[in-house]
Amino acid sequence: MSMRRVVFGLGSNLGGRFSMLRAAHDLFAYAFDGNVTDARVRITAPVGPVQPDFANCAVLVRSDAPPEALLSIALRLEEKLGRERSVRWGPRTIDVDVLWIEGEAHESESLIVPHARLRERTFALAPLVELAPDASDPRDGAIYQQILRDIAPNEPDAGYELRDGFDTIEVLDHTADEGFDVKAIDRADLLAGCAEALGNTMVHRSSVRPVRVLPVEARAAEDAEGFSDDSERMHAWLAEVLYTLDAKRFAARRVCVTDDGPRSVRGLILGEPLDESRHEVGTAVKAITYHDMRVGPVGDDRWEARVIVDV
């Protein structure tokens, strides 16, 4: 089978949505040898029961794998990122669909390609057209770009870049300590972004592969009703991430938040066991401090944090 373009659709509406999409992007890049292009992220209303809005995007890869093998890759990725299937069309940490395979139609009990509802759903069709403007339905030759114009003539071109989930990670010089500033779309993604910045301070992520997943959870004190404020939440979360990385001697590639609840923050760390002969080791972080910590919303769609670490 020859190489052809394949587009996977991605969606998330639980926890840190952008952090989940970024983690999915890295897993696709690892599975397809870095040959991945991602579309912009669109925030869309859900289909089905009442639930939070979705962050949707798509990735384009080139592959000669048969359709069922591509489905297996999608299902393994969902499993790694904590997908639980309970309610049809219900909320989910991550949803991965095989949307389109260039020049190929496929139908079996487990997979239909092109996706059965692709021509009805702008949240899937728009990112597909962005990645492959010339894409057509292999069954009848219909051009998807024209279909999108017909069903959504006012579909906006604008969307978030995937990096906008936390678009600023700036390492700070702070006397004998170090730290970082992070901006994100919402609090859950801010928690994920700061955890990634912490991991990147310790081991540069460019040298780390996303081959294993570690769960991590921070909880409020047992005798408290919950975290007292956003700074306490951030401190507890990052302290738990630091402990996990140290205790497991683990190098982090990505961190995603799966649940940002009133009493706990849960997430996943993607990376691999620390190998100082191969990984680009940075700063030995001893502790997360409250000194100069700032966490909070700035505007309707932006959160910011400043974190100082003891080195």
URMO-V640718 format. One line per field, one symbol per residue. psi: psi as a letter, one per 20 degrees, with the letter a starting at -180 (. if undefined). Layout:
psi = ???
This chain:
psi = prprqpppqqqpkqbnghhghgggghhghghkljmppqrqpppqqqpbrprqqqoqaqqprpqjqrghhhghgghhggghjkppogppkaqqhqppqogpppjpqppahipppqphkgiiohihgghghghmhjqroihjjpphhhgghgimhjpqhqrpqhiigniooppqpncirraqppqrgagghgggghhghghhhgpphhjpqmirppqqppqrqhjqhaphrhggggggghhhgggggghimpppgqpqphpnrhiqpqapppbrppniihqnpdpophqpqipjppprqnahkpqqqpppqp.
